[in-house]
Amino acid sequence: MTIKDGRIRVGLIGAGGIAGAHVKGYLANPDTTILTAVADPIPENAERRAALAGARTYSSYLDMLADEEIDAVDICLPHHLHKDAIVAAAAAGKHILCEKPLCLSEEEAVEVERAIRAAGVTLMCAHNQLFSPPVAKALELLESGLIGTVYEVRTTDSFFNDFNPETMGWRASAATSGGGELIDTGYHPTYLMLQLAGGAPVEVTAMLSTHRLKFMEGEDSAQVLVRFDNGVLGSLVTSWAYASSTNTERFSVVGELGSMFSDGTSLSYTLRTGEKASMEFPPVEEFAAEIGHFARSILNGTRPIHTEKEGIEVLGIILAAYESARSHSFAPVRSVSAATVA
């Protein structure tokens, strides 16, 4: 694949709600990306997104994948359609940016891993909160050893969601969403916890609840504990039923030399030496930063911050949480190994 004029040409697969944020992200990165095409079976949706970038439209992404002018695709489909789109895009030799979740089952994860390896393309998981300034700074400080060995990570992502039976659409069904709130909004604090913990997830225990959105098949709230192979313990709370209390952290990290805390807009740390600091950050368009990172990864041949490896690990935590809730026990996190996909 030859990249023309130093910019990757991208085809958007799916023109629904989240696609709008992605289109804005491409328009914010004109030096490294061109949104070339949009595929959606609903013509007016495809045309609405394409018009913003002067892109052409397709009714089928399979037809779009045959376009040799496209270097990469951005998958913004409902959850249950991710795996098929990833496999088809990889077979067509396209690099891939995929919205969360990567896929919905261990079996699908095997297919995704096999397809990416066989094609030799780059897949990046669209984990936009990793590009939040407080998160990026926390990762930098953790890498520097500021708080030493990490012991505990906590993440939270909860808000009052006004879904109703008429507006919830495919998310109301476990068959198309993959579960409930945990595999949707709860996916964000899960990948954030994974990145802050710096290890591979080993086992999980979870409690799921449906407090308010009783018309949906899955849970509207979840509390999850995770043990990582480096000894870190992670905990997360996530919900569509309620907003967290005002003193709840967006994320916190505790280590041997001190701790960090973020409310989502600022970051503070306190060390055992008594040193303290608090940092405020200007707002950043996370999707624009994410798409810029994806483009640079392709152009420079570098590894994205989260590939299918991390996507499968996040999925493994969530599937183990569902298993734990069903069995009222600790559940192992199963990963896709090289032996499985060889």
N, C-alpha and C positions, 0 to 999 in steps of 0.2 A: 504494500500500500504506500503510495506517494502522497505526502501532504503538500498541498499547493499553497503558495504565498505565506507560509508560516501560520496558517489557521486551519483548525479542524472543521470539517463540514459535517453538521449534525442533523440527523433525522429524529424528530420527536414522535414517539409512539404513545398515543393516547392524549386527548386534548381536553380532559376533564378539569376538575377544580385545581389540583396541585400543578397542572401544566402551566397555569398562568404565572406562577412564581418562577418556574424554570425558564419560560420565555423571557421574562424580565432579566434573568441571570445571563442569558445569551446576549441580550442587547447591551448589558453592562460590561461585556468582555469582547468588544469588536476587534481587538488586536489579536485575539487567539481563537475566536470561534465565529462560525457563520451558521445560523439556523437555516438550513437549506430546504427542509421538507417537514411536513406534519401529516401523520397518518391517524385517521379516526373514522369509524364506520358512520358516524353522524356528520354529514357534510358541513353543516353550519358551525359545528364545534371546531372542526379542522380549519375551516376558512377564517374563523374569528381569531385563532391563534396565529395562523400563517400570515394574516394581513399585517400584523405588527412587525414582522421581520421580512416581508416580501418573499416568503417561502412558498413553494408549490405544495399541493395537497394530494394525498392518496386516501382511498377508502379502505385499503388493506395494507397493513405493514409488511406483509410478505411481498407485495409488489414494490414497496419502497426499498426493501432490502436488496432487490435486484439492481438498484441504481448504483452504478460504479462511482458516481460523483460523491457518494456519502461515505465518510470515514468512520463515523461513530453514530450510535443511537442512544437516545435517552428514554427510558421506559417509565411511563407515568400511568400505568394501567391499574385496574383493580387487582388486589392481592393475588387472587387465584389464577391470573393470567400471566404473572411474571415469568414463571419457569419456561413456558413454551416460547415466549418472546426472547428470552435470554438464549435458549438453545438455538433458535432460528437465526438470531443475529450473529452468534458465534460461528455457526456454520457458513454464514455469508461473509465472514472475515471482518465484521465490524467490531470496533471497540464499544464498550457498553457502560453507561451510567444507569443505575437502576434504583428507583425509589424503594423505600422500605415497605414490607419485608422482602428480603432477597427471594424467598420462596416459602412454601408452607409445610413441608414434611422432610423427613430424612431421605425418603426416596427421591424427592425432587432435588434435594441438595446434592445427591450423588449424580443425578443427570446434569445439573449445573456445573459441578466441578469437572466432570468428564468432558463436557462440551468446551469449557474454557481452556482446559489443558490441551485438548486435541487441536483447537484452532490457534492457540498461541496468542490470543487477543488479551487486551487488558479490560478487566471489569472493576469498576469502582462502585461501592455502595454509597447511595446518596444520603449520608448521615450528616445532615446540615448543622446540627448543634455542635459538632466538633469545630466549626468555624466561628462560633461565638467568641468574642474577644476574651471574656473571663476564662472560658474553657481552654483556649489556645495558650493563654498566659499560665494557667495552672499546669498544663502539660509541660511547658517550658521549665517552670520552677521545679516540678517533680523530676524532670530529666537532669536538672542541675544538682539534685540531691539536697535541696533546701530542707526538707523535713525527714530525710533519711529513709530508712525502710518503712514502707507503707503497711499499716495494720488494718485500716478500715476505710471503706468508701461508702457514702450514702448519696443517693440521687432521688429526686422527686420531680414528677411532672403531672400535675393534677389541675383540672379546671372544670367549671360548671358547663356542661355541654347541653345545648338546647335541642338536640336531636328529638324527633318525634317519629311515629311509625310511617308517616308520609314522606319525611325528608331523609331518613336514614339510608334508604336504598340498599345496595349490596352489603353494606357493613352490618346490617341486622342479621345476616345469615352466616353461621359458622362455616358453611361450605365455601363461601366466596371470600369471607374475611380471614379465615383461618382460626378463628376463636372469638375473642371479644376485644375489649379495650387494651389488654396487655400486648397483643400482637400488633396493635395500631399505635395509638399515642404512647403506650407503654414501651414500645420499641426504642423510643428516644432515650429514656433514662437507662435502658438496658445497654445500649451501645456506649453510652457515656460512662457507665460504671465499668464496662469492660476496658475501655481505653485508660481510665484513671487507675484501675487496679493493676494493669501491666502484666497480667498473667492469663493463663488459659482456665476457663471455668471447669470445675470438676463435679460439683453436686449442688443441688438446689432443693429448697423447701419453700412452699408458697401457700398462701390463703387467698382465694378469690371470692369476690362478693358481687352481688347485684343489689345495690341500694335503691336505685331510682329508675333506671332505664329498663324496666322489666319486660318491655316488648321485644328486646333483642335476645338472641339465642345465647350469646356469650356473656361474660362478666362485664360490669361497668367499672370495676375497681380491683386492684391487686396489690398485695404486699409480698415481696419476694426476698429471700436470703440466698446468697450464692457464696460458695467456697471456691477460691482459685488455687491453682497449683503452686503458687508462690507464697501461700499462707494468708493472703489478703481475704478478708471477709467483706462482702458487699451486701447492701440492703437498699431496696427501692420501694417507693410508694407511688402509685399512679392511679388516676381516676378520671372518669367523665361525670361522676355523680356530684362532686364537690370541689371547690377550690381549697387549697391548703391554707392553714392558719398563717397569719402574716409573718411569723417568726420562723417559718420552715425554710430550710436551705434548699436551693436548687441543686447544689451538690456540696459535699464536704469531704475532706480527706484528712485522716489522722495518721501520723507516723511517729517514729521514735524520737524525732527532734522537735516536733511541733504539729501544727494543724493548719488547714486552709478552710475557708468558708466562702461561698458565693450565693447571692440572692438572684443570680441570673444576669445582673447588670454590673455588679462590682465584684472584686475579689479581695479578700483580706487574709493575712496569715499571722499567727502568733507562734513564736519559737520558745523553747524551754529556757533559752538564755534571757528571755524578756523582750527580745526584739519583736516589734510589731510593724505592720504596714497595711495600708488600705489603698486600693487602686480603683479608680473610676475609668470607664472606657466610653468613647463615643460609639454610637450605634453603627452596626455593620450589617449590610445586606447578606445574610448567611448563604442564600442560594447563589448569589453572584460570586461569593468567595469560593463556594463549593465547585461551581462550574469552572471558575478560573483555575482551580487546583486540578480538576479533571483534565482540562485542556493542556496544562503544562506537563502533567504526567505523560500524556500521549506524545506531545511534541518533544519532550526531553528523554523519553524512554525510562522514566522513573516510576517507582511504585506509589500508587495512591495511598492515602492514609488508611483507608479500609477497602480491602479487596473482598473477593468471595470468601477468603479465609475467615475474616472477622464477621462477615455476614452469616456464615454458617455457625460460627460460635455464638453469635447473638440469637440466632434461631434455636440453637441447642439449649440455651438457657431458658428460652420461652417454652419450648416443647417439654423440657424437664419440669418447669413450673406447672404446666398443665397436668403432667403425669403425677407430680407430687400432690396437687390439689385433689385429684381423683382418688389416689391411693392413701392419702393422709400419711405420707412418709417422705423421707429424703429420696430424691431421684437423681440418678447419674446423668451427666451431660454427655450425650453421645456425639462424637464428631465423625466427619467424613475423612477417612484416612487414605493415604496413598494406595495402600493395599486394596481398599474397597473399590477404588476407581481405576485401578490398573487394567 
